[in-house]
């Protein structure tokens, strides 16, 4: 084990350029090498991926990484390949024959890491190949997707252990997440059957972050004021909610002299990638984005993250706000809020949430659009045409989008959004004739290009149109996009050796089970999922309206208890100011403590029972929290309880 760890240190320096592991990474990696079931709970930016990527370079066999996000999967594979580490992915964006080829390559030991969408594990093709794959480590990334109480529940995650049962004992296992409440943590360990696991947690403390919530009816003025002040401290990020908002604020702040770009799913993928790069390099100091921005992006010196609208869950808020201050230096997560935001968000969830019969209609219309007969199986993902689906189903776009998300979460479909551009290519000559074309070609560069293209594409390209993602082609052929299009046009129009089409960014959908005459989801299941969304929104609202330390509230929510107030969030500073200017009635303090000896109480109930106004009760409670006499209840974050020490 020590030898493996020493190798890991060498590879860390060789491939990633780091001299040593961050806090917690060494513990997780040692646990993996010792063969223990390992659960890693690191906050956003804590370096989770290295906990399985580095051991993957040391193990003789392959590491199987379960990942839910196509874009993140593709980005990580690209980064690993750029670093000289062999890796690939299989998901529903690539055709059946390509999945088959990559599994054959994996069987032959060509990859150190194989990234896989959870839905692929149960397919006949994967199950047939599983016993041929030399898998030393299984890494379950974004493990909170296992739990119905997680903010990104994905049913296929609950079948991971069952689908990998044949290698369950021979491989080491590691699960990783940045946002696991105690309930979610328990769900992960039980579902993956982790026995006596090593739980490596860095806690959820971010002492350099100054959490701030600003309640105001004048959001626009406060946002302008906040950005003007915060931009003097460095680069930042605004979560603007809608695409229209992002465009508006990007234009507004650019005109104010702060170079700003908008980022959302409506922008072409290559442009989005360039925006990310410019922001990370500091060329663009401010980005205004929807929640499509963030996954896999590491910018250590982001000095502020502003939420212009209320996030729908604490998990989402913590991940997004946590992109500030990853370098450990002072940074500001700021949330602007007005009371109507909560009711507005609640109404959007309720109004945009489909009834059981609407969900059924969207499912059947989707199957009809793919001409899928009852009992038939859809082998490959096809392009989703939302406008056509809306026209045929006669449902609103918001109902259709929510329905698709639900169908995905219930494991009925796989919906891959914003799939990167691709090229569909077929040779019009036989292999023998293409070889003669290369030999007779007077242009050596052209002959070399055709040779590289042939080696990059599957041999099936001599019989069918082969779809290959743009990035793979550009990398393999060492050419830019315009150059590739120009070269392919010459080969098609002048030389007649191939035909090709350019496929722009799109959404892909695959029906995962044979078409059913009736959607296998009952009304209770549909409503239960809606209730979880509403419950998470309620918790977010409790955080916003809390009078206690922001960091204590967040850490308690994630099960990281026995915390001291941070002393520098908005509530702590208000509390310190109140305490400094107020002498409390000792009898009232005693009365509050006596009340809490019997049961946990809310601010409203304490004020009512002691016949004092809520503002007075809030000041006393803030004082007692600061003195570590009471704490936010672990059972309900809107209630207070006595600390163990009191």
C-alpha positions as CSV (number, residue, x, y, z in Angstrom):
1,X,0.0,0.0,0.0
2,X,2.8,2.4,0.8
3,X,4.5,1.6,-2.5
4,X,1.2,2.4,-4.3
5,X,0.9,5.7,-2.4
6,X,4.4,6.7,-3.3
7,X,3.6,6.0,-6.9
8,X,0.5,8.1,-6.6
9,X,2.6,11.0,-5.4
10,X,5.0,10.6,-8.3
11,X,2.1,10.6,-10.8
12,X,0.5,13.6,-9.1
13,X,3.6,15.6,-9.9
14,X,4.1,14.0,-13.3
15,X,0.6,14.4,-14.7
16,X,-0.9,17.2,-12.7
17,X,2.2,19.2,-11.6
18,X,1.4,19.2,-7.9
19,X,4.0,18.4,-5.2
20,X,1.5,17.1,-2.6
21,X,-2.1,16.2,-2.0
22,X,-4.6,18.6,-0.6
23,X,-6.1,18.0,2.9
24,X,-8.2,14.8,2.8
25,X,-7.1,13.6,-0.6
26,X,-4.3,11.5,0.9
27,X,-6.7,9.9,3.4
28,X,-9.2,9.0,0.6
29,X,-6.4,7.6,-1.7
30,X,-4.9,5.5,1.1
31,X,-8.3,4.1,1.9
32,X,-8.8,3.2,-1.8
33,X,-5.4,1.4,-1.9
34,X,-6.3,-0.5,1.3
35,X,-9.5,-1.8,-0.4
36,X,-11.9,-0.1,2.0
37,X,-15.3,1.2,0.8
38,X,-14.7,4.9,0.8
39,X,-17.1,7.9,0.9
40,X,-15.6,11.3,0.1
41,X,-17.5,14.4,1.2
42,X,-15.6,17.4,0.0
43,X,-17.1,20.9,-0.6
44,X,-17.2,22.3,-4.1
45,X,-13.7,22.9,-5.3
46,X,-12.2,20.5,-2.7
47,X,-10.5,18.3,-5.4
48,X,-12.7,15.2,-5.4
49,X,-11.9,14.0,-8.9
50,X,-8.2,13.4,-8.0
51,X,-9.2,10.9,-5.3
52,X,-10.0,8.4,-8.1
53,X,-8.1,9.8,-11.1
54,X,-4.7,9.5,-9.3
55,X,-5.2,5.9,-8.1
56,X,-6.4,5.1,-11.6
57,X,-2.9,5.8,-12.9
58,X,-1.4,3.5,-10.3
59,X,-3.7,0.5,-10.6
60,X,-2.8,-2.1,-13.2
61,X,-6.4,-2.5,-14.3
62,X,-9.0,0.1,-15.3
63,X,-11.1,2.6,-13.2
64,X,-14.8,2.7,-14.0
65,X,-16.3,6.2,-13.3
66,X,-20.0,6.5,-13.0
67,X,-21.0,10.1,-13.9
68,X,-24.4,11.7,-14.6
69,X,-23.4,14.6,-16.7
70,X,-22.4,14.3,-20.3
71,X,-20.6,17.7,-20.5
72,X,-18.6,17.0,-17.4
73,X,-17.8,13.5,-18.5
74,X,-16.5,14.8,-21.9
75,X,-14.5,17.6,-20.3
76,X,-12.8,15.4,-17.8
77,X,-11.9,12.8,-20.5
78,X,-10.5,15.6,-22.7
79,X,-8.4,17.0,-19.8
80,X,-7.1,13.5,-18.9
81,X,-6.1,12.8,-22.6
82,X,-4.4,16.2,-22.8
83,X,-2.4,15.2,-19.7
84,X,-1.3,11.9,-21.4
85,X,-3.7,9.7,-19.4
86,X,-5.8,7.3,-21.6
87,X,-9.5,7.8,-20.9
88,X,-12.8,7.6,-22.8
89,X,-16.6,7.7,-22.1
90,X,-19.7,5.8,-23.1
91,X,-23.1,7.5,-23.0
92,X,-26.2,8.0,-25.1
93,X,-24.5,10.7,-27.3
94,X,-22.5,8.1,-29.2
95,X,-23.9,5.4,-31.5
96,X,-24.2,1.7,-30.7
97,X,-21.2,0.6,-32.9
98,X,-19.0,3.3,-31.2
99,X,-20.0,2.1,-27.7
100,X,-19.2,-1.4,-28.9
101,X,-15.7,-0.4,-30.2
102,X,-14.8,1.5,-27.0
103,X,-15.8,-1.5,-24.9
104,X,-13.6,-3.7,-27.1
105,X,-10.7,-1.2,-26.6
106,X,-11.3,-1.2,-22.8
107,X,-11.2,-5.1,-22.8
108,X,-7.8,-4.8,-24.5
109,X,-6.5,-2.5,-21.8
110,X,-6.4,0.7,-23.9
111,X,-7.8,2.9,-21.1
112,X,-6.9,3.8,-17.5
113,X,-10.4,5.4,-17.0
114,X,-13.7,4.6,-18.5
115,X,-16.5,7.1,-17.8
116,X,-20.0,5.7,-18.0
117,X,-23.5,7.1,-17.7
118,X,-25.4,5.0,-15.0
119,X,-28.1,4.0,-17.6
120,X,-25.5,2.2,-19.7
121,X,-24.5,-0.3,-16.9
122,X,-27.7,-2.3,-17.3
123,X,-27.6,-2.6,-21.1
124,X,-27.1,-6.1,-22.6
125,X,-23.9,-4.9,-24.4
126,X,-22.3,-3.6,-21.2
127,X,-23.3,-6.7,-19.2
128,X,-21.9,-9.0,-21.8
129,X,-18.6,-7.2,-21.7
130,X,-18.4,-6.6,-17.9
131,X,-16.6,-9.9,-17.1
132,X,-14.0,-9.1,-19.8
133,X,-13.1,-5.8,-18.3
134,X,-10.2,-5.6,-15.8
135,X,-11.8,-3.2,-13.3
136,X,-9.8,-2.4,-10.2
137,X,-11.7,0.6,-9.0
138,X,-15.3,1.8,-9.3
139,X,-15.8,5.5,-8.7
140,X,-19.4,6.7,-8.2
141,X,-19.2,10.5,-8.8
142,X,-22.0,12.9,-7.8
143,X,-23.2,10.1,-5.5
144,X,-26.0,12.2,-4.1
145,X,-27.9,11.2,-7.2
146,X,-28.6,7.9,-5.5
147,X,-31.0,9.5,-3.0
148,X,-34.6,10.6,-3.6
149,X,-33.7,13.3,-1.0
150,X,-30.8,14.5,-3.1
151,X,-31.2,17.5,-5.3
152,X,-30.4,15.6,-8.5
153,X,-32.1,12.2,-7.9
154,X,-31.4,9.8,-10.7
155,X,-33.1,6.3,-10.4
156,X,-30.4,4.6,-12.5
157,X,-27.9,5.4,-9.7
158,X,-29.9,3.1,-7.4
159,X,-29.1,0.1,-9.7
160,X,-25.3,0.6,-9.8
161,X,-24.5,-2.0,-7.2
162,X,-26.9,-4.5,-8.7
163,X,-25.6,-4.0,-12.3
164,X,-22.0,-4.3,-11.1
165,X,-22.6,-7.2,-8.7
166,X,-20.2,-9.6,-10.5
167,X,-17.3,-7.3,-9.8
168,X,-18.6,-6.0,-6.5
169,X,-16.1,-7.8,-4.3
170,X,-13.0,-7.8,-6.7
171,X,-12.9,-4.0,-7.2
172,X,-12.4,-1.2,-4.7
173,X,-15.2,1.3,-4.4
174,X,-15.3,5.0,-3.8
175,X,-18.3,7.4,-3.8
176,X,-18.0,11.1,-4.0
177,X,-20.2,14.2,-3.5
178,X,-20.1,17.8,-2.5
179,X,-23.7,18.1,-1.2
180,X,-24.9,15.3,1.1
181,X,-27.3,15.9,4.0
182,X,-27.3,13.2,6.7
183,X,-30.3,11.5,5.0
184,X,-28.6,11.5,1.7
185,X,-25.3,10.2,3.2
186,X,-27.2,7.3,4.9
187,X,-28.9,6.5,1.6
188,X,-25.6,6.4,-0.3
189,X,-24.0,4.0,2.2
190,X,-27.0,1.7,2.3
191,X,-27.6,1.6,-1.4
192,X,-24.0,0.9,-2.3
193,X,-23.8,-1.7,0.6
194,X,-20.7,-0.1,2.0
195,X,-19.6,-2.1,5.0
196,X,-17.5,-0.3,7.7
197,X,-16.7,2.5,5.2
198,X,-14.0,5.1,5.5
199,X,-15.8,8.4,5.4
200,X,-13.5,11.2,4.5
201,X,-15.1,14.6,5.1
202,X,-13.6,18.0,5.0
203,X,-16.7,19.4,6.6
204,X,-18.6,22.3,5.1
205,X,-16.7,25.1,6.7
206,X,-15.6,27.9,4.4
207,X,-14.0,30.4,6.8
208,X,-12.9,32.7,4.0
209,X,-16.5,33.2,2.7
210,X,-18.5,36.1,4.0
211,X,-22.1,34.9,3.4
212,X,-24.5,37.8,2.8
213,X,-28.2,38.0,2.2
214,X,-29.8,41.3,1.3
215,X,-33.5,41.6,1.5
216,X,-34.7,44.5,-0.6
217,X,-37.6,45.6,-2.9
218,X,-35.0,47.5,-5.0
219,X,-33.0,44.6,-6.3
220,X,-31.8,46.3,-9.4
221,X,-30.2,49.3,-7.5
222,X,-28.7,47.0,-4.9
223,X,-27.2,44.7,-7.6
224,X,-25.6,47.6,-9.4
225,X,-24.2,48.9,-6.1
226,X,-23.0,45.4,-5.1
227,X,-21.2,44.7,-8.4
228,X,-19.6,48.1,-8.5
229,X,-18.1,47.6,-5.0
230,X,-17.3,43.9,-5.4
231,X,-15.6,44.3,-8.8
232,X,-12.9,46.4,-7.1
233,X,-11.9,43.2,-5.3
234,X,-11.5,41.1,-8.4
235,X,-13.3,38.8,-10.8
236,X,-16.9,37.6,-10.2
237,X,-19.9,35.6,-11.3
238,X,-23.6,36.5,-11.3
239,X,-26.3,33.9,-11.5
240,X,-28.9,35.8,-13.4
241,X,-31.8,33.3,-13.6
242,X,-33.1,33.7,-17.1
243,X,-31.3,34.0,-20.4
244,X,-32.9,37.4,-21.0
245,X,-31.6,38.6,-17.6
246,X,-28.1,37.4,-18.4
247,X,-28.0,39.2,-21.7
248,X,-29.4,42.4,-20.1
249,X,-26.9,42.5,-17.2
250,X,-23.9,41.6,-19.4
251,X,-24.7,44.5,-21.7
252,X,-25.4,46.8,-18.8
253,X,-22.1,46.2,-16.9
254,X,-20.0,46.2,-20.1
255,X,-21.4,49.7,-20.8
256,X,-20.5,50.7,-17.2
257,X,-16.9,49.8,-17.9
258,X,-16.8,46.2,-16.5
259,X,-16.1,43.8,-19.3
260,X,-19.0,41.2,-18.9
261,X,-20.2,38.3,-20.9
262,X,-23.5,36.3,-20.8
263,X,-23.5,32.6,-20.5
264,X,-26.5,30.3,-21.1
265,X,-27.6,27.2,-23.0
266,X,-28.8,29.3,-25.9
267,X,-25.2,30.2,-26.8
268,X,-23.3,27.8,-29.2
269,X,-21.1,25.4,-27.3
270,X,-17.7,26.5,-28.7
271,X,-18.6,30.1,-27.8
272,X,-19.6,29.0,-24.2
273,X,-16.3,27.2,-23.9
274,X,-14.4,30.3,-25.0
275,X,-16.3,32.5,-22.4
276,X,-15.3,30.0,-19.7
277,X,-11.7,30.2,-20.8
278,X,-11.6,34.0,-20.9
279,X,-13.2,34.2,-17.4
280,X,-10.8,31.6,-15.9
281,X,-7.8,33.5,-17.4
282,X,-9.1,36.9,-16.1
283,X,-9.6,38.3,-19.6
284,X,-13.4,38.6,-18.8
285,X,-13.7,39.8,-15.2
286,X,-17.4,39.2,-14.9
287,X,-19.8,36.5,-16.3
288,X,-23.6,36.6,-15.9
289,X,-24.9,33.1,-16.2
290,X,-27.8,30.7,-15.8
291,X,-27.3,27.6,-13.6
292,X,-25.9,25.9,-16.8
293,X,-22.6,27.5,-15.8
294,X,-20.2,26.0,-13.3
295,X,-19.8,22.2,-13.5
296,X,-16.1,21.3,-13.7
297,X,-15.0,24.9,-13.9
298,X,-12.2,25.8,-11.5
299,X,-11.3,29.5,-11.0
300,X,-9.5,29.8,-7.7
301,X,-9.5,33.7,-7.6
302,X,-13.3,34.3,-8.0
303,X,-13.8,37.0,-5.4
304,X,-17.6,37.2,-5.5
305,X,-20.7,35.2,-6.6
306,X,-24.0,37.0,-6.7
307,X,-27.4,35.4,-6.9
308,X,-29.8,37.8,-8.5
309,X,-32.7,35.4,-7.9
310,X,-33.5,32.8,-5.2
311,X,-32.1,29.3,-5.8
312,X,-34.5,26.5,-5.5
313,X,-32.4,24.4,-3.0
314,X,-29.7,24.9,-0.4
315,X,-27.6,22.2,-2.3
316,X,-27.7,24.2,-5.5
317,X,-27.0,27.5,-3.7
318,X,-24.0,26.0,-1.8
319,X,-22.5,24.6,-4.9
320,X,-22.9,27.8,-6.9
321,X,-22.0,30.3,-4.2
322,X,-19.0,28.0,-3.3
323,X,-17.3,28.8,-6.6
324,X,-16.1,32.0,-4.8
325,X,-12.8,32.0,-2.9
326,X,-11.5,28.6,-3.8
327,X,-8.0,30.0,-3.3
328,X,-8.8,30.4,0.4
329,X,-8.7,34.2,0.3
330,X,-11.6,36.4,1.4
331,X,-14.6,36.2,-1.0
332,X,-18.3,37.2,-1.0
333,X,-21.3,35.1,-1.8
334,X,-24.2,37.6,-2.0
335,X,-27.9,36.8,-2.4
336,X,-30.4,39.5,-3.3
337,X,-34.0,38.7,-2.2
338,X,-37.4,40.1,-1.8
339,X,-40.3,38.3,0.0
340,X,-42.3,37.8,-3.2
341,X,-39.4,35.7,-4.6
342,X,-40.4,32.7,-2.4
343,X,-44.1,32.8,-3.5
344,X,-43.0,33.3,-7.1
345,X,-40.7,30.3,-7.0
346,X,-43.3,28.2,-5.3
347,X,-45.9,29.1,-7.9
348,X,-43.5,28.2,-10.7
349,X,-42.9,24.7,-9.3
350,X,-46.6,24.1,-8.8
351,X,-47.7,25.6,-12.2
352,X,-44.9,24.1,-14.3
353,X,-45.2,20.7,-12.6
354,X,-47.1,18.2,-14.8
355,X,-50.2,16.3,-13.7
356,X,-50.0,12.5,-14.1
357,X,-52.1,12.7,-17.3
358,X,-49.8,15.4,-18.8
359,X,-46.8,13.3,-18.1
360,X,-48.5,10.4,-19.9
361,X,-49.3,12.6,-22.9
362,X,-45.7,13.9,-23.3
363,X,-44.3,10.3,-23.0
364,X,-46.7,8.9,-25.6
365,X,-46.2,11.9,-28.0
366,X,-42.4,11.5,-27.6
367,X,-42.7,7.8,-28.5
368,X,-44.9,8.6,-31.5
369,X,-42.4,11.2,-32.7
370,X,-39.7,8.5,-32.9
371,X,-42.2,6.1,-34.5
372,X,-41.7,3.7,-31.7
373,X,-44.3,0.9,-31.7
374,X,-45.6,-0.6,-28.4
375,X,-43.0,-3.1,-27.0
376,X,-40.3,-1.8,-29.4
377,X,-36.8,-0.8,-28.1
378,X,-35.0,2.3,-29.1
379,X,-31.3,1.4,-29.7
380,X,-29.8,4.8,-30.2
381,X,-30.5,8.4,-29.0
382,X,-32.3,10.6,-31.5
383,X,-32.5,14.4,-31.8
384,X,-35.2,16.0,-29.7
385,X,-37.3,18.6,-31.5
386,X,-39.0,20.5,-28.8
387,X,-41.1,22.7,-31.1
388,X,-42.5,19.6,-32.9
389,X,-43.2,17.9,-29.5
390,X,-45.0,21.0,-28.3
391,X,-47.1,21.2,-31.4
392,X,-48.1,17.5,-31.3
393,X,-48.7,17.4,-27.5
394,X,-50.4,20.8,-27.3
395,X,-48.7,21.3,-23.9
396,X,-46.7,24.4,-22.9
397,X,-42.9,24.4,-23.2
398,X,-42.5,24.7,-19.4
399,X,-44.7,21.6,-18.9
400,X,-42.8,19.7,-21.6
401,X,-39.4,20.6,-20.1
402,X,-40.5,19.6,-16.6
403,X,-42.0,16.4,-17.9
404,X,-38.8,15.4,-19.7
405,X,-36.8,16.1,-16.6
406,X,-39.2,13.9,-14.6
407,X,-39.1,11.1,-17.2
408,X,-35.3,11.2,-17.0
409,X,-35.3,11.1,-13.2
410,X,-37.7,8.2,-13.2
411,X,-35.4,6.3,-15.6
412,X,-37.9,6.3,-18.5
413,X,-35.7,8.3,-20.9
414,X,-32.2,9.6,-21.2
415,X,-32.2,13.3,-22.1
416,X,-28.8,14.7,-23.0
417,X,-28.9,18.5,-23.4
418,X,-26.6,20.7,-25.4
419,X,-24.7,17.8,-27.1
420,X,-21.6,19.2,-28.7
421,X,-21.5,19.6,-32.5
422,X,-20.5,16.6,-34.6
423,X,-19.7,15.5,-38.1
424,X,-21.4,12.6,-39.9
425,X,-19.0,11.1,-42.5
426,X,-19.1,8.2,-44.9
427,X,-16.5,7.2,-47.4
428,X,-17.9,6.7,-50.9
429,X,-14.9,4.6,-52.0
430,X,-14.0,1.1,-50.8
431,X,-11.0,0.7,-48.5
432,X,-9.0,-0.6,-51.5
433,X,-9.9,2.3,-53.7
434,X,-9.3,4.8,-50.9
435,X,-5.8,3.3,-50.5
436,X,-5.1,3.8,-54.2
437,X,-6.4,7.4,-54.0
438,X,-3.9,8.1,-51.2
439,X,-1.1,6.5,-53.2
440,X,-1.9,8.5,-56.4
441,X,-2.6,11.8,-54.6
442,X,-0.1,14.5,-55.7
443,X,-0.7,16.5,-52.5
444,X,1.2,14.8,-49.5
445,X,-0.7,16.9,-46.9
446,X,-4.1,15.8,-48.4
447,X,-3.0,12.1,-48.5
448,X,-1.9,12.4,-44.8
449,X,-5.2,14.0,-43.8
450,X,-7.2,11.3,-45.5
451,X,-5.1,8.6,-43.8
452,X,-5.6,10.2,-40.4
453,X,-9.3,10.6,-41.0
454,X,-9.6,6.9,-42.0
455,X,-7.8,5.8,-38.8
456,X,-9.9,8.1,-36.7
457,X,-13.2,6.8,-38.0
458,X,-14.6,3.3,-37.5
459,X,-14.3,0.9,-40.5
460,X,-18.1,1.1,-40.6
461,X,-17.6,4.5,-42.3
462,X,-17.1,2.6,-45.5
463,X,-20.7,1.4,-45.3
464,X,-22.7,3.9,-43.2
465,X,-22.7,7.6,-42.1
466,X,-20.5,7.7,-39.0
467,X,-21.2,10.4,-36.4
468,X,-18.1,11.7,-34.6
469,X,-18.1,14.6,-32.2
470,X,-16.3,17.7,-33.4
471,X,-13.7,17.9,-30.6
472,X,-12.5,14.3,-31.2
473,X,-12.0,15.0,-34.9
474,X,-10.3,18.4,-34.4
475,X,-7.9,16.8,-31.8
476,X,-7.1,13.7,-33.9
477,X,-6.6,15.6,-37.1
478,X,-4.7,18.5,-35.5
479,X,-6.8,21.1,-37.3
480,X,-9.1,24.0,-36.5
481,X,-12.9,24.0,-37.3
482,X,-12.8,26.1,-40.4
483,X,-9.9,24.1,-41.8
484,X,-11.7,20.8,-41.2
485,X,-14.9,22.0,-42.9
486,X,-12.9,23.3,-45.9
487,X,-10.9,20.0,-46.2
488,X,-14.0,17.9,-46.0
489,X,-15.7,20.0,-48.7
490,X,-12.7,19.6,-51.0
491,X,-12.8,15.8,-50.5
492,X,-16.5,15.7,-51.1
493,X,-17.0,18.1,-54.0
494,X,-13.7,17.8,-55.9
495,X,-12.3,14.4,-55.1
496,X,-15.7,12.6,-54.4
497,X,-14.1,10.2,-51.8
498,X,-16.6,11.0,-49.1
499,X,-19.8,12.7,-48.1
500,X,-20.4,14.6,-44.8
501,X,-22.9,16.7,-42.9
502,X,-22.2,19.0,-40.0
503,X,-24.5,18.4,-37.1
504,X,-24.9,21.5,-34.9
505,X,-25.4,21.5,-31.1
506,X,-28.7,19.7,-30.2
507,X,-30.5,17.7,-27.5
508,X,-30.7,13.9,-27.7
509,X,-33.3,11.6,-26.2
510,X,-33.5,7.9,-25.9
511,X,-36.4,5.9,-24.6
512,X,-34.7,3.5,-22.2
513,X,-37.3,0.8,-21.9
514,X,-39.6,-0.9,-24.5
515,X,-42.6,1.4,-25.3
516,X,-45.4,0.8,-22.8
517,X,-49.1,1.3,-23.5
518,X,-49.3,3.1,-20.1
519,X,-46.5,5.1,-18.4
520,X,-45.2,3.0,-15.5
521,X,-45.3,5.8,-12.9
522,X,-48.3,6.3,-10.6
523,X,-49.8,9.6,-9.4
524,X,-48.3,9.2,-5.9
525,X,-44.7,8.9,-7.3
526,X,-45.2,12.0,-9.4
527,X,-46.6,14.1,-6.5
528,X,-43.9,12.8,-4.1
529,X,-41.2,14.2,-6.3
530,X,-43.0,17.6,-6.4
531,X,-43.3,17.6,-2.6
532,X,-39.5,17.0,-2.3
533,X,-38.9,20.1,-4.6
534,X,-41.2,22.2,-2.5
535,X,-39.6,21.0,0.8
536,X,-36.2,22.0,-0.5
537,X,-37.5,25.4,-1.5
538,X,-38.9,25.8,2.0
539,X,-35.4,25.1,3.5
540,X,-33.9,27.6,1.2
541,X,-36.4,30.2,2.3
542,X,-35.6,29.3,6.0
543,X,-31.9,30.0,5.3
544,X,-32.7,33.4,3.7
545,X,-35.0,34.4,6.6
546,X,-32.8,33.0,9.3
547,X,-31.4,35.3,12.0
548,X,-28.6,32.9,13.0
549,X,-25.0,32.6,11.6
550,X,-25.2,31.8,7.9
551,X,-22.3,29.3,8.0
552,X,-23.7,27.6,11.1
553,X,-27.1,27.2,9.3
554,X,-25.5,25.7,6.1
555,X,-23.2,23.4,8.0
556,X,-26.0,22.1,10.2
557,X,-28.1,21.4,7.1
558,X,-25.3,19.2,5.8
559,X,-24.9,17.4,9.1
560,X,-21.7,19.2,10.1
561,X,-22.8,20.1,13.7
562,X,-21.3,21.7,16.9
563,X,-20.2,24.9,15.1
564,X,-19.3,28.3,16.3
565,X,-20.7,31.4,14.6
566,X,-18.4,32.6,11.8
567,X,-18.5,36.2,13.2
568,X,-18.4,37.8,9.7
569,X,-21.7,37.0,7.9
570,X,-24.4,39.5,7.7
571,X,-26.3,38.0,10.6
572,X,-23.3,37.7,12.9
573,X,-22.3,41.3,12.3
574,X,-25.9,42.4,13.0
575,X,-25.9,40.2,16.2
576,X,-22.6,41.6,17.3
577,X,-23.9,45.1,16.8
578,X,-27.1,44.4,18.7
579,X,-25.2,42.7,21.6
580,X,-22.8,45.6,21.9
581,X,-25.6,48.1,22.2
582,X,-28.1,46.1,24.3
583,X,-28.2,44.8,27.9
584,X,-30.6,41.8,28.0
585,X,-33.1,41.1,30.7
586,X,-31.6,38.2,32.6
587,X,-35.1,36.8,33.4
588,X,-35.9,36.7,29.7
589,X,-32.7,34.8,29.0
590,X,-33.6,32.3,31.8
591,X,-37.1,32.0,30.4
592,X,-35.9,31.2,26.9
593,X,-33.6,28.5,28.3
594,X,-36.4,27.0,30.4
595,X,-38.7,26.8,27.4
596,X,-36.0,25.0,25.3
597,X,-35.5,22.5,28.1
598,X,-38.9,21.1,27.4
599,X,-38.8,21.0,23.6
600,X,-37.4,22.7,20.5
601,X,-39.1,26.0,19.7
602,X,-39.3,28.4,16.8
603,X,-38.7,32.2,17.0
604,X,-42.5,32.8,16.6
605,X,-43.5,30.4,19.4
606,X,-40.8,31.8,21.8
607,X,-42.0,35.4,21.2
608,X,-45.6,34.3,21.7
609,X,-45.1,32.3,24.9
610,X,-43.0,35.0,26.5
611,X,-45.3,37.8,25.3
612,X,-42.4,39.8,23.6
613,X,-42.1,41.0,20.0
614,X,-40.3,38.9,17.5
615,X,-37.4,41.4,17.1
616,X,-36.7,41.2,20.8
617,X,-36.8,37.4,20.7
618,X,-34.5,37.4,17.7
619,X,-31.9,39.5,19.5
620,X,-31.9,37.2,22.6
621,X,-31.7,34.0,20.4
622,X,-28.8,35.5,18.4
623,X,-27.0,36.3,21.7
624,X,-27.5,32.8,23.0
625,X,-26.3,31.2,19.8
626,X,-23.2,33.3,19.9
627,X,-22.6,32.2,23.5
628,X,-23.0,28.6,22.4
629,X,-25.9,28.1,24.8
630,X,-28.4,27.2,22.0
631,X,-28.2,26.1,18.4
632,X,-30.3,25.7,15.3
633,X,-32.2,22.4,15.7
634,X,-30.9,19.5,13.7
635,X,-34.4,18.2,13.2
636,X,-35.9,21.4,11.8
637,X,-33.7,24.3,10.8
638,X,-36.4,26.9,11.7
639,X,-36.4,25.8,15.4
640,X,-33.8,26.2,18.2
641,X,-32.5,23.7,20.8
642,X,-30.1,23.7,23.7
643,X,-26.6,22.7,22.9
644,X,-25.2,19.6,24.6
645,X,-22.8,21.7,26.6
646,X,-25.6,23.6,28.2
